[in-house]
């Protein structure tokens, strides 16, 4: 019963996991930014608050783009790559 019988084991490579996770986070951020943009528009021009108006407080900080309009791409997998380092003794 419960988790003892109905479960699955899944194995994916770490690269695939980070790729899928980063895609999901980017989509989630895009949805948040689109929602808050329209929410702020309706508040500004019609003085109407959307259902999750308070959730958009940090919209300006989170959703800002570079001056040229391109989003900054974060490559999470670069943080996990093996890197050769020199070992020094003091």
C-alpha positions in Angstrom: 0.0 0.0 0.0 1.1 3.6 -0.6 4.6 4.3 -1.6 5.7 0.7 -1.1 3.8 -0.6 -4.1 3.2 2.2 -6.5 6.5 3.9 -7.3 9.1 4.1 -10.0 12.8 4.4 -10.2 14.1 6.8 -12.8 17.7 7.4 -13.8 18.8 10.2 -16.1 22.2 11.6 -16.6 23.1 14.7 -14.6 23.4 16.7 -17.9 19.9 15.7 -18.9 18.6 16.5 -15.5 20.1 20.0 -15.5 18.9 20.6 -19.0 15.3 19.7 -18.2 15.4 21.6 -14.9 16.8 24.7 -16.4 14.2 24.6 -19.2 11.4 24.2 -16.7 12.7 27.1 -14.6 13.0 29.3 -17.6 9.4 28.5 -18.7 8.2 29.2 -15.1 10.0 32.5 -15.0 8.6 33.5 -18.4 5.1 32.7 -17.2 5.6 34.7 -14.0 6.9 37.7 -15.9 4.1 37.6 -18.5 1.5 37.3 -15.7 3.0 40.2 -13.7 3.4 42.4 -16.7 -0.3 42.1 -17.5 -1.2 42.4 -13.9 0.7 45.6 -13.5 -0.8 47.0 -16.7 -4.3 46.5 -15.4 -3.4 48.0 -12.1 -1.8 51.0 -13.7 -4.4 51.8 -16.3 -7.6 50.4 -14.7 -6.8 50.4 -11.0 -7.7 46.7 -11.0 -5.8 44.1 -9.0 -5.3 40.6 -10.3 -5.7 37.5 -8.1 -2.0 37.2 -7.3 -1.2 40.9 -7.3 1.0 40.7 -4.1 3.1 38.0 -5.7 4.3 40.5 -8.3 6.1 42.8 -5.8 9.6 41.8 -7.1 8.5 41.7 -10.7 10.8 44.6 -11.7 13.9 43.0 -10.1 13.2 39.5 -11.4 12.1 40.2 -14.9 14.4 43.0 -16.1 16.2 42.4 -19.3 19.6 43.6 -20.6 19.6 46.9 -22.4 19.5 45.1 -25.8 16.4 43.1 -24.8 18.2 39.8 -24.6 17.8 37.6 -21.6 20.8 36.5 -19.7 21.3 32.8 -20.2 22.5 30.8 -17.2 24.2 27.5 -17.9 23.9 25.5 -14.8 25.9 22.6 -16.1 29.0 24.8 -16.2 29.0 24.9 -12.4 29.5 21.1 -12.3 32.1 20.5 -14.9 35.4 19.0 -13.7 38.2 21.5 -13.7 41.9 20.9 -13.3 43.5 22.9 -10.5 47.0 23.3 -9.3 47.7 22.1 -5.8 50.0 24.4 -3.9 51.5 23.9 -0.5 52.2 26.7 1.9 
